[in-house]
Amino acid sequence: FHGGAVAAVAEAVSIACARTVVAKDKEIFLEELSISYLASAKKNAEVIVDACVVRSGRNLSVIALEFKLKKTGDLIYTARATFYHMPAAKL
């Protein structure tokens, strides 16, 4: 993994996780994405990404992610994403 690939995967997984607690009629947008590199992985290593909702309120949601090697379970990246919620316009 390089930084760009990790950021893309982290954003996609965190959006999917946030959508489990945010209504479909509300738009969400990424406010902050923080990624920490902890260890390296060999080329073609399989990685498991776990995500969980840390906090979800009326206006924002915080998602935590862990990237682990499938073979050993070693933690290689952690990430934290914050999303703002926008209510649907009422006309």
Contacts in CASP RR format, 6 or more apart in sequence:
PFRMAT RR
TARGET T0000
AUTHOR 0000-0000-0000
METHOD contacts of the structure
MODEL  1
FHGGAVAAVAEAVSIACARTVVAKDKEIFLEELSISYLASAKKNAEVIVD
ACVVRSGRNLSVIALEFKLKKTGDLIYTARATFYHMPAAKL
1 9 0 8 1.000
1 41 0 8 1.000
1 47 0 8 1.000
1 67 0 8 1.000
1 76 0 8 1.000
1 77 0 8 1.000
3 35 0 8 1.000
6 35 0 8 1.000
6 67 0 8 1.000
6 77 0 8 1.000
6 79 0 8 1.000
7 33 0 8 1.000
7 35 0 8 1.000
9 49 0 8 1.000
9 67 0 8 1.000
10 33 0 8 1.000
10 35 0 8 1.000
10 49 0 8 1.000
10 65 0 8 1.000
10 67 0 8 1.000
10 77 0 8 1.000
10 79 0 8 1.000
10 81 0 8 1.000
11 30 0 8 1.000
11 33 0 8 1.000
11 81 0 8 1.000
13 49 0 8 1.000
13 51 0 8 1.000
13 65 0 8 1.000
14 30 0 8 1.000
14 33 0 8 1.000
14 51 0 8 1.000
14 63 0 8 1.000
14 65 0 8 1.000
14 79 0 8 1.000
14 81 0 8 1.000
14 83 0 8 1.000
15 28 0 8 1.000
15 30 0 8 1.000
15 83 0 8 1.000
16 51 0 8 1.000
17 51 0 8 1.000
17 52 0 8 1.000
17 53 0 8 1.000
17 63 0 8 1.000
17 65 0 8 1.000
18 28 0 8 1.000
18 53 0 8 1.000
18 56 0 8 1.000
18 61 0 8 1.000
18 63 0 8 1.000
18 81 0 8 1.000
18 83 0 8 1.000
19 28 0 8 1.000
20 53 0 8 1.000
21 53 0 8 1.000
21 56 0 8 1.000
21 61 0 8 1.000
22 28 0 8 1.000
22 56 0 8 1.000
22 61 0 8 1.000
22 83 0 8 1.000
22 85 0 8 1.000
25 88 0 8 1.000
26 85 0 8 1.000
26 86 0 8 1.000
26 87 0 8 1.000
26 88 0 8 1.000
27 85 0 8 1.000
27 86 0 8 1.000
27 88 0 8 1.000
28 61 0 8 1.000
28 83 0 8 1.000
28 84 0 8 1.000
28 85 0 8 1.000
28 86 0 8 1.000
29 83 0 8 1.000
29 84 0 8 1.000
29 86 0 8 1.000
30 81 0 8 1.000
30 82 0 8 1.000
30 83 0 8 1.000
31 60 0 8 1.000
31 82 0 8 1.000
31 83 0 8 1.000
31 84 0 8 1.000
32 80 0 8 1.000
32 81 0 8 1.000
32 82 0 8 1.000
33 79 0 8 1.000
33 80 0 8 1.000
33 81 0 8 1.000
33 82 0 8 1.000
34 79 0 8 1.000
34 80 0 8 1.000
34 81 0 8 1.000
35 77 0 8 1.000
35 78 0 8 1.000
35 79 0 8 1.000
36 77 0 8 1.000
36 78 0 8 1.000
36 79 0 8 1.000
37 76 0 8 1.000
37 77 0 8 1.000
38 75 0 8 1.000
38 76 0 8 1.000
38 77 0 8 1.000
38 78 0 8 1.000
39 74 0 8 1.000
39 75 0 8 1.000
39 76 0 8 1.000
40 76 0 8 1.000
41 47 0 8 1.000
41 69 0 8 1.000
41 76 0 8 1.000
45 69 0 8 1.000
45 70 0 8 1.000
45 71 0 8 1.000
46 69 0 8 1.000
46 70 0 8 1.000
46 71 0 8 1.000
47 67 0 8 1.000
47 68 0 8 1.000
47 69 0 8 1.000
47 70 0 8 1.000
47 76 0 8 1.000
48 67 0 8 1.000
48 68 0 8 1.000
48 69 0 8 1.000
48 70 0 8 1.000
48 73 0 8 1.000
49 65 0 8 1.000
49 66 0 8 1.000
49 67 0 8 1.000
49 68 0 8 1.000
50 65 0 8 1.000
50 66 0 8 1.000
50 68 0 8 1.000
51 63 0 8 1.000
51 64 0 8 1.000
51 65 0 8 1.000
51 66 0 8 1.000
52 63 0 8 1.000
52 64 0 8 1.000
53 61 0 8 1.000
53 62 0 8 1.000
53 63 0 8 1.000
54 62 0 8 1.000
54 63 0 8 1.000
54 64 0 8 1.000
54 80 0 8 1.000
55 61 0 8 1.000
55 62 0 8 1.000
56 62 0 8 1.000
57 85 0 8 1.000
58 85 0 8 1.000
59 84 0 8 1.000
59 85 0 8 1.000
60 82 0 8 1.000
60 83 0 8 1.000
60 84 0 8 1.000
60 85 0 8 1.000
61 82 0 8 1.000
61 83 0 8 1.000
61 85 0 8 1.000
62 80 0 8 1.000
62 81 0 8 1.000
62 82 0 8 1.000
62 83 0 8 1.000
63 80 0 8 1.000
63 81 0 8 1.000
63 82 0 8 1.000
63 83 0 8 1.000
64 78 0 8 1.000
64 79 0 8 1.000
64 80 0 8 1.000
65 77 0 8 1.000
65 78 0 8 1.000
65 79 0 8 1.000
65 80 0 8 1.000
65 81 0 8 1.000
66 75 0 8 1.000
66 77 0 8 1.000
66 78 0 8 1.000
66 79 0 8 1.000
67 75 0 8 1.000
67 76 0 8 1.000
67 77 0 8 1.000
67 78 0 8 1.000
67 79 0 8 1.000
68 74 0 8 1.000
68 75 0 8 1.000
68 76 0 8 1.000
69 76 0 8 1.000
END
